[in-house]
Amino acid sequence: MLPPLPAPDFDAATPYPEIGALRTALGAGDWPAVRRLWDAADRAGRAQLVAAIGDIERPAETAHLVTVLNAALAAEPGDPAAGAMLGAHLVSAGWLIRGSGWARSVSERQFTDFHGYLRRAEGVLIEATARNPDNVAAWQWRITVAMGLQLGADEARRRYDRVARVDPHQLNAQAGLLQLLCPKWSGSWEQVHTFARERMLAAPAGAHNAVLVVDAHLEHWLSLPSGEDAAYLTSQPVRDEIYEAAHRSIWHPEFRRTVGWVWVLNMFAGIFTMLEDHRAAAGLFAALGPLATRSPWTYLGRDPGETFVRRRADAIAGARAAA
């Protein structure tokens, strides 16, 4: 009998202690401590710190966060961390109102409030990128704003190009643009898969960017009607692309557990459970331990925690049976 496995841990601060330190500093209103974290981080680390702002949702914490960020900008209007974080918070707050569904599922009132938040975020982020043109974290969130305000693929590409000039392999920005290229945002599957493959091939050996191929196929799978989805994912060309992506990233000797690795392994674990490759999935669950991210498990079930646990158990049992 297998020993009990740990419950999934979705807290990003567990693998990335800097996020816990960021929460503590913001809670205490200690802006110098926030800036020390920002200054010590590389571009991927800064993007991770800014993304963590979106996890702050409780009203009291949100009000305090806005107060701290506004005070930091008032003291130094060109502060790159404060501009990026306030913009990201406004985008995340707006998206909570909109929800993650297709446009037809969003009410007129939701759209009004959603667009109001995004316009405020756009103003903050325009100022942040004007003062610091190489502020990749701020430009990344301007891609998301372009998607939400439906500014078009050309404008989103322009914003992505500003990121790529500074960091041509910035995965957060690439994942954001990939979403905008989906048909639900007026793109096409050809654009989605072409972009994902191009970014995978352009990245260094072992880089995380190959996960974009998995992301693209999961999005495509989600869009298909029942009955067509299983045939799509198990078709040989799709399987071949997924395994090629794994060999270029998570199974490559140069793969590193740098910022973002937990999401990458969760995405591949999810897709391998869908392909019923229990051995591959079980290996990734073993590498992850309890570390979980909401994507892809929110795609695969109502409760991401329950889905993670169930698919982990199935993978381990399947791998043992095949041994």
Secondary structure, 3 states (H helix, E strand, C coil): CCCCCCCCECCCCCCCHHHHHHHHHHHCCCHHHHHHHHHHCCHHHHHHHHHHHHHCCCHHHHHHHHHHHHHHHHHCCCCHHHHHHHHHHHHHHHHHHHCCCCHHHCCHHHHHHHHHHHHHHHHHHHHHHHHCCCCHHHHHHHHHHHHHCCCCHHHHHHHHHHHHHHCCCCHHHHHHHHHHHCHHHCCCHHHHHHHHHHHHHHCCCCCHHHHHHHHHHHHHHHHCCCCCHHHHHCCHHHHHHHHHHHHHCCCCCCCCCCCCHHHHHHHHHHHHHHCCCHHHHHHHHHHHCCECCHHHHHHHCCCHHHHHHHHHHHHHHHHHHHC
